[in-house]
Amino acid sequence: MRLTTGQMRELLAIDAAGRGIGREVQQLIARLSSGGVKINADDVRRIQAKRLWNLGFGNGHSSFTGYLTTIPEIHESLLGVDPESPMLSLADPRPGLVAICQMVGVDYDPAANGQAMPLSGKPRLEDPTEPFWFRHDDGRPNRNRKPEDCIRNVKKGTIAGTALTGVIVFLHHPLIFSGEEFCIDLPGSESSVSSRDCASLRMNGETVTLEVDRCAAVGEENSGSLRVRRV
C-alpha cells in the first residue's frame, strides 16, 4: 500500500521546514507500520529525492519532476530489513564533494587548512558518478577499530564508506551525531598527501566537519568506520 496523499504531504512539510527528516520520518513510519501499512519504495524514493532537491541538488532541472526522472529506482536487494545495514540513503554525486558539503551544511574547506582533497585509493571503493542508493550503518559497529583494517576486513558485499557517502549519510540521518561524541571514519577516501590518513566526519560543537587527516592506523573509542552496501 502506498502512502496516502496526506501522509506524503506531512513528510514533505517536515522536510521543507528544514528540521531534518530522520526522527520524524521514523516516527511516522512506526505509526504506519503499527497499523499494518507497508511503506512503498516509490514513496521512499520521492521523499529522499525531494530532500536533495530542496537543498539545491538538481541544478539544470527546471522542476522536481524533471530531477526525479534522473533518480534510479531502489534495487530490490536494498529493500527489506537488514540489521547490519539498517539505513537506506540516496546519493547524488553530480554536484561534486565541495558543493555538496556546502548544500548540506558540512564544514569542508581544504584550501583554508592546507589539506588535500580526499581521493579514493582503491578502485572498488570509488563512488559511482551518477545518483545511487546504498544501505549502511552509522559506524558504531566498528568503534575502536583501525580504519585501515576496516578497508581490508569487510564482509562480502560491503565496502568502507567514503567522504561522499559519509556526507550523504549525515544529510539523510542527521541524528547519528546525537547523544554522544562520535566520529565517523571514512577510510574509503584517503588523503592525497598521505595514504595513511583518511577522511572522517566529526561533530565540532554545533558544526559537522569533514576532515582528511584521520590516522587510519589507529583505532579510537569514539570513532568507527562507516560500512556501505550498494549494487
Secondary structure, 3 states (H helix, E strand, C coil): CCCCHHHHHHHHHHHHCCCCCHHHHHHHHHHHHHCCCCCCHHHHHHHHHHHHHHHCCCCCCCCHHHHHCCCCCCCHHHCCCCCCCCEEEEECCCCCHHHHHHHHCEECCHHHHCCCCEEECCHHHCCCCCCEEEEECCCHHHCCCCHHHHHHCCCCCCEECCHHHHHHHHHHCHHHHCCCCCEEEEEEEEECCCCCEEEEEEEECCEEEEEEEEECCCCCCCEEECEEEEC
